[in-house]
Structure formats: C-alpha cells, structure tokens
Amino acid sequence: MSARSIEIKSNEQIRLMRRAGLAVAEALNVMGSAVRPGISTAELDVMARSVLADHNATSSFLNYGAEWGYPPYPATVCISVNEAVVHGIPDSRRLAAGDIVSIDFGAIVAGWHGDAARTFCVGEVRAAAASLVEQTRQAMWAGIAAAARAARVGDIGHAIEQHAKRAPRRFGVVREYTGHGIGTSMHQPPDVPNHGRPRRGARLSKGMCLAIEPIFTLGSPMAVTLDDDWTVVTQDGSWAAHWENTVALAEDGPWVLTEPDGGRAELAARGVQVSRLAD
C-alpha cells in the first residue's frame, strides 16, 4: 500500500482477482443472454445470485453502504433501464422491446473484488439508442487501451472524453460517477474520471487494478437521485449507457480481469498486447 493508500497487487494477488473477475463475467453473460421483452429485473437478480453460489462467491453490492450509515443496497446487481444512469434496484418491472438496460455486477472471491457493467438492447432499439450503447462500449476500450500506455489517471479520462467528442453524434459524458481503484474493497483510490487532461491526476504504476467505466447519455450529463436513495436518473430524461471492466496493470501489460479472453481481442485491435499473466 502506498502513502496515498493506492493498493498495489502482486502477480499472485492479481490472479486471485481474476477468479472474481470470471465470476462477474459469467454472471453478466447469463443475465445478458436472458435479456428479452417480458423478463423482470428481479428475475435477472435471481440469476446473478445463482452464479455467485456456483463460484462460492459473495456479492460486492448486497448491503453496500450500511457500514457508512447509508440505506443498504438491497440486491446483488444494479439494473438501470433507459433514463436510469446507475444503481437501479431490481424489482417487478418487466423489460419492454426497445428498452436499453445497464447491468452492473460485482463479486468477491477469497477476499478480492471484481466489478463490471454492460448495457444491453432489448430487441430492436432506435438507432440513437443503439449508437449510444456501442459508443459507450468503444469508449471503455479506448480508456483501457490508454491505461496500458498512460502515465497518469488523466490520460484515461482524456481518452474516454475524446472518444465521445469524435462519436457520430453528441453524447453527454457523466462526470459525477467515476471509475475507481479496486482490490480488497470494491471502491479504492484512485478515482478514474471519464474526462481529464493528459499527464494529470494520480500516477499509474504496475500492480494497480482499476475499474474503468464510462457513462454516456443522449442528452444532458446531469443526474439526480430518486427517493429510493439509490437509483440515479438523468435530469432531462435522456437515456444512458454504462460499460465497465476491471483491469490489472501488470508488469508487461494490462489484463482485463472481467473479460473471458482477458481483453485480448479488443486490445489487439488497438495495438495493445495483454499481459503474459493471462496465458
């Protein structure tokens, strides 16, 4: 642990985090495959709990906040539909054709956390919504690729923000909610904003693990929290998309711990080689 409380992991600890990452990846795949018109968000939460049991894992999200005096989060997964930005609580709501749904999930295995999010289209969606989902996904990978070469956190945020600016249409980049360090707890220093200036912010070093998670909207990036104290929605009602992966910065390159292939395919397309730890 450094003087700034940024947790530095050994190669063995990163391998332990991979176990949590694979549990997260499997749960997101199971839930994503089940997304269809008519399924309830509560049913998706049940699926996530089953994957946790299969991996002898516990939830990073269930009861989160209680230790700080906040209302404890009541589910194992955050499910945010359409204008919901983050932290949507699963309930009896049923997805409808044309919706988009962001699913954010975290797991703990042997004391180590994994955290990732995906946004799925429910059947056919309008072109603007499909573009929002894809461009947010691409921005996540731009941020991960930047982390492989970056000196500081600001380089990651800059890459994400620049991707938004180059997109075919204008998107709002949510600034209030950021990526973060991750390891023996889900949220650790440093914060990883989705905007920034190159060569600014916390210095990156080998052994750091980061959750990189852009959130884009079709309108204003401003957000408000609903009366349930958890669900965050866009202020103007525009739709939002959220993508996230947990990434280890190993000595010889990045390893995307929440992707089954370790990030090989997406990073190779961006000229980045994944760490040999992934072999």
Buried (B, 14 or more C-beta within 10 A) or exposed (E): EEEEEBBBBEBEBBBBBBBBBBBBBBBBEBBBEEBEEEBBBBBBBBBBBEBBEEBEBBBBBBEBEEEEEEEEBBBBBBBBBBBBBBBBBBBEBBBEEBBBBBBBBBBBBEEBBBBBBBBBBBEEBEEEBBBBBBBBBBBBBBBBBBBBBBEBBBBBBBBBBBBBEEBEEEBBBBBBBBBBBBBBBBBBBBBBBBBBEBEEBBBBEBBBBBBBBBBBBBBEBBBEBEEEEBBBBBBBEBBBBBBBBBBBBBEEBBBBBBBEEBBBEBBEEBEBEBBEBBE
